[in-house]
Amino acid sequence: MLIGWAQVCRSKVREEEAIRRLAVYSHSPPDLRCNAIVTNLDTFHDAFGVREGDALYRRARRHRVAGDRLVAGVDAPGHPTA
């Protein structure tokens, strides 16, 4: 699931084109669209061994997948409210 999502979101554009797209497109840039979503999932952190101090580590409220459904608002391990 996670690799497929990254493949769907990948793109390669020159810096000038990326800046132009920010001005005219309603969607966020592909790297942000991909990374901002998956860093909210415990599954992502577990699958890729993301730990505190890593660039894509998200400490605050993450979500987990239970079977085929998303369970929202689960506090991350080690979070003060966990």
C-alpha positions in Angstrom: 0.0 0.0 0.0 2.7 2.5 1.0 5.0 1.8 -2.0 2.0 2.1 -4.4 1.0 5.4 -2.9 4.6 6.7 -3.4 4.6 5.5 -7.0 1.3 7.3 -7.7 2.6 10.6 -6.2 6.0 10.6 -7.8 7.0 13.2 -10.3 10.0 14.8 -11.8 9.8 18.5 -12.8 12.3 21.3 -13.1 12.3 23.9 -10.3 10.7 26.6 -12.6 7.8 24.2 -13.4 7.3 23.3 -9.8 7.1 27.0 -8.9 4.6 27.6 -11.7 2.5 24.7 -10.6 2.3 26.1 -7.1 0.7 29.2 -8.5 -1.8 27.6 -10.9 -2.7 24.1 -9.5 -5.1 23.5 -6.7 -3.3 20.4 -5.5 -0.3 20.4 -3.2 3.1 19.4 -4.6 3.5 15.6 -5.1 6.2 15.1 -2.5 4.1 16.9 0.1 0.9 15.2 -1.0 2.6 11.8 -0.5 4.7 12.4 2.6 2.2 14.5 4.6 -0.3 11.7 4.3 1.8 8.7 5.2 3.6 10.3 8.1 0.3 10.3 9.9 0.1 6.5 9.8 1.7 4.2 12.4 1.9 1.6 9.6 4.4 3.9 7.8 6.6 4.3 10.8 6.6 0.6 11.5 7.2 -0.5 7.9 10.2 1.8 7.3 11.6 1.9 10.8 11.1 5.6 11.1 12.3 6.7 14.6 12.4 10.0 16.5 15.0 12.3 14.9 14.3 11.0 11.4 13.1 13.7 8.9 9.7 12.0 8.4 9.1 11.1 12.0 5.8 12.5 13.4 5.5 12.5 17.2 2.0 13.9 17.7 -1.3 12.1 17.0 -0.9 9.5 14.4 -3.4 7.1 12.9 -3.4 3.3 12.6 -5.1 1.0 10.2 -7.3 -1.7 11.7 -8.1 -4.4 9.1 -9.4 -2.4 6.2 -10.4 0.8 8.1 -8.5 3.8 9.4 -8.7 4.4 13.1 -8.2 8.2 13.5 -6.7 10.1 16.3 -4.5 7.5 18.1 -1.9 9.1 20.2 1.6 8.1 19.2 3.7 6.0 21.6 5.7 8.2 23.9 3.4 11.2 23.3 2.6 13.0 26.5 -1.2 12.3 26.1 -0.7 8.6 25.2 
